[in-house]
Amino acid sequence: MSRPSTRAAVALGASLGPRAATLALAVRLLDLTPGLRVLGRSRTWRTPPAGGIARGWFLNAVALLESALDPESLLARCKAIEVRLGRRPGPRWGDRVLDLDLVWMEGVLLEAPGLRVPHPRVAERGFVVLPLEEVLPGLADPRSGRPYVEAYRALPAVARAPRPVVVGVLGGAPYFLRPAFGAFGPARGACLQAQAQLTRPLNPSRSTRRR
């Protein structure tokens, strides 16, 4: 269902396979999805596994989108990309090829089965709130009015563990797309290499895009 365009934030994570290439390709596929346009993305953060099930270290990032989709449709597109890139059902807190979560949408407060926007635990998850702060500095929880990063930093140290750290996978700073799509910088090579492994494009009619 279409709606007036608004901004949205999608958190990305991967602990299996070529993690950096998977994240880069997921961002590319989000940008190719009708009704979505990637405005920018955070640096990549490396996070140790938590929850007692996952064994691989995660790479995490946040993509800032312009969306003409409603929250449910946007989440459905995210889940389709997960499956397309190899995600299969598994235990909660387990390792995964790709995880895409809709964590925030401008002007949206939603409590529905299977989808809560904003995500109620943003401020408790360093691997979400720290990259989110890079693309939306000072973003506040609409429920409390408190900036997410401020709430995160106020948590006891034990509650902020495991703490993610920035890695140099995609360069040293967040970046935002220029009008032409060739603006993924250091990520572009990994993205194109991973994209070549696909048997068919996600949206063949949008192989050439205009900004």
C-alpha positions as CSV (number, residue, x, y, z in Angstrom):
1,M,0.0,0.0,0.0
2,S,1.4,3.4,-1.0
3,R,1.6,6.4,1.3
4,P,3.3,9.8,1.2
5,S,7.0,9.3,1.3
6,T,8.6,9.3,4.8
7,R,11.9,8.3,6.3
8,A,12.4,4.9,7.9
9,A,15.4,3.2,9.5
10,V,16.2,-0.5,8.9
11,A,18.7,-2.3,11.1
12,L,20.9,-4.9,9.4
13,G,22.8,-7.7,10.9
14,A,24.7,-10.9,9.8
15,S,26.8,-13.5,11.5
16,L,27.2,-16.2,8.8
17,G,28.8,-16.2,5.4
18,P,30.4,-13.2,3.6
19,R,28.8,-10.8,6.1
20,A,30.1,-7.5,4.7
21,A,29.1,-8.4,1.2
22,T,25.7,-9.6,2.4
23,L,25.0,-6.3,4.2
24,A,26.1,-4.3,1.1
25,L,23.9,-6.3,-1.2
26,A,20.9,-6.0,1.2
27,V,21.2,-2.2,1.1
28,R,21.4,-2.4,-2.7
29,L,18.3,-4.5,-2.9
30,L,16.4,-2.2,-0.6
31,D,17.3,0.6,-2.9
32,L,16.0,-1.3,-5.9
33,T,12.7,-2.1,-4.2
34,P,9.7,-0.2,-5.6
35,G,8.6,2.4,-3.2
36,L,12.0,2.6,-1.4
37,R,15.1,4.7,-1.8
38,V,18.2,4.4,0.3
39,L,19.2,7.9,1.6
40,G,22.3,6.7,3.4
41,R,23.8,4.2,5.8
42,S,25.9,4.0,8.9
43,R,29.4,2.6,9.4
44,T,29.6,-1.1,10.0
45,W,29.8,-2.2,13.6
46,R,31.1,-5.6,14.9
47,T,29.2,-7.1,17.8
48,P,30.0,-10.3,19.8
49,P,27.2,-12.9,20.0
50,A,24.7,-12.7,22.9
51,G,21.9,-14.9,24.1
52,G,23.9,-18.1,24.4
53,I,23.0,-19.6,21.0
54,A,24.8,-17.6,18.3
55,R,28.5,-18.4,17.9
56,G,29.5,-16.0,15.1
57,W,30.3,-12.3,15.6
58,F,27.8,-10.0,14.0
59,L,28.3,-7.2,11.6
60,N,25.6,-4.5,12.1
61,A,24.6,-1.3,10.4
62,V,21.5,0.9,9.9
63,A,20.2,2.1,6.5
64,L,18.1,5.3,6.3
65,L,15.4,5.0,3.7
66,E,12.8,7.1,2.0
67,S,9.7,5.0,1.9
68,A,6.3,5.3,0.1
69,L,5.3,2.0,1.7
70,D,3.3,1.4,4.9
71,P,5.1,-0.3,7.8
72,E,3.7,-3.7,7.1
73,S,4.6,-3.6,3.5
74,L,8.1,-2.4,4.2
75,L,8.6,-5.2,6.7
76,A,7.4,-7.7,4.1
77,R,9.9,-6.4,1.6
78,C,12.7,-6.7,4.2
79,K,11.7,-10.3,5.0
80,A,11.7,-11.1,1.2
81,I,15.2,-9.8,0.9
82,E,16.3,-11.9,3.9
83,V,15.0,-15.1,2.2
84,R,16.4,-14.1,-1.2
85,L,19.9,-13.8,0.4
86,G,19.7,-17.2,2.1
87,R,18.0,-16.7,5.4
88,R,16.2,-19.8,6.7
89,P,14.1,-20.5,9.8
90,G,16.2,-20.9,12.9
91,P,16.3,-20.5,16.7
92,R,15.8,-17.0,18.2
93,W,19.1,-15.4,19.1
94,G,20.8,-17.9,16.7
95,D,23.3,-17.2,13.9
96,R,21.7,-15.9,10.7
97,V,22.8,-15.0,7.2
98,L,20.8,-11.8,7.4
99,D,18.5,-9.9,9.7
100,L,16.5,-6.8,8.6
101,D,14.5,-5.1,11.2
102,L,12.3,-2.0,10.8
103,V,13.2,-0.1,13.9
104,W,11.8,3.4,13.2
105,M,9.5,5.2,10.8
106,E,8.9,8.9,10.8
107,G,5.5,9.8,12.4
108,V,4.6,6.2,13.1
109,L,3.6,4.7,16.4
110,L,2.4,1.1,15.8
111,E,1.6,-1.8,18.1
112,A,0.6,-4.8,16.0
113,P,1.2,-8.5,16.2
114,G,4.6,-9.1,14.9
115,L,5.5,-5.4,14.4
116,R,6.1,-2.6,16.8
117,V,7.3,0.7,15.5
118,P,9.5,2.2,16.8
119,H,11.1,-1.0,18.0
120,P,10.7,-1.0,21.8
121,R,14.2,-2.1,22.6
122,V,16.2,0.3,20.4
123,A,17.8,2.1,23.3
124,E,18.9,-1.3,24.9
125,R,20.8,-2.5,21.9
126,G,24.1,-0.8,21.1
127,F,24.3,-2.5,17.8
128,V,21.1,-0.6,16.8
129,V,21.3,2.7,18.6
130,L,24.9,3.5,17.8
131,P,24.7,3.1,14.0
132,L,21.2,4.7,14.2
133,E,22.7,7.8,15.8
134,E,25.1,8.1,12.9
135,V,22.3,8.4,10.3
136,L,19.8,10.2,12.5
137,P,21.7,12.2,15.1
138,G,19.7,13.0,18.2
139,L,16.7,10.8,17.2
140,A,14.3,10.6,20.1
141,D,11.9,7.9,21.2
142,P,8.5,9.3,20.4
143,R,7.0,7.5,23.4
144,S,9.3,9.2,25.9
145,G,10.8,12.1,24.0
146,R,14.3,11.0,25.2
147,P,17.1,10.7,22.6
148,Y,17.8,7.0,22.1
149,V,21.6,7.4,22.4
150,E,21.1,9.3,25.7
151,A,18.9,6.5,27.1
152,Y,21.5,3.9,26.0
153,R,24.4,5.7,27.6
154,A,22.4,6.0,30.9
155,L,22.1,2.3,31.2
156,P,24.4,0.5,33.7
157,A,27.6,-0.9,32.0
158,V,26.4,-4.5,32.4
159,A,23.2,-3.6,30.5
160,R,25.1,-2.2,27.6
161,A,27.1,-5.4,27.1
162,P,28.0,-6.8,24.6
163,R,29.2,-3.4,23.3
164,P,29.7,-3.2,19.5
165,V,32.8,-1.6,18.0
166,V,33.3,0.1,14.6
167,V,35.2,-1.9,12.1
168,G,36.8,-0.7,8.9
169,V,34.8,-2.9,6.5
170,L,33.1,0.0,4.7
171,G,35.3,2.9,5.4
172,G,35.7,5.3,8.3
173,A,32.6,7.4,8.3
174,P,28.8,7.2,7.7
175,Y,27.9,8.2,4.2
176,F,24.9,9.4,2.2
177,L,24.0,8.7,-1.3
178,R,24.7,11.2,-4.1
179,P,22.1,11.6,-6.8
180,A,23.7,8.9,-8.9
181,F,23.7,5.4,-7.4
182,G,27.5,4.8,-7.7
183,A,27.8,6.3,-4.3
184,F,28.3,3.3,-2.1
185,G,32.0,4.0,-2.1
186,P,34.2,1.2,-0.6
187,A,31.1,-1.1,-0.4
188,R,30.3,-0.9,-4.0
189,G,32.9,-3.6,-5.1
190,A,31.6,-6.1,-2.5
191,C,28.1,-5.3,-3.5
192,L,28.6,-5.9,-7.2
193,Q,30.6,-9.1,-6.5
194,A,27.8,-10.5,-4.4
195,Q,25.1,-9.3,-6.8
196,A,26.8,-11.2,-9.6
197,Q,26.0,-14.4,-7.7
198,L,22.3,-13.8,-8.1
199,T,20.5,-15.9,-10.7
200,R,18.0,-13.2,-11.5
201,P,17.5,-9.5,-10.5
202,L,15.0,-8.7,-7.7
203,N,13.3,-6.1,-9.9
204,P,14.3,-6.5,-13.5
205,S,12.3,-3.5,-14.6
206,R,14.4,-1.3,-12.4
207,S,17.8,-2.3,-13.6
208,T,18.3,1.3,-14.6
209,R,17.2,4.0,-12.1
210,R,16.9,7.7,-12.2
211,R,17.3,9.9,-9.2
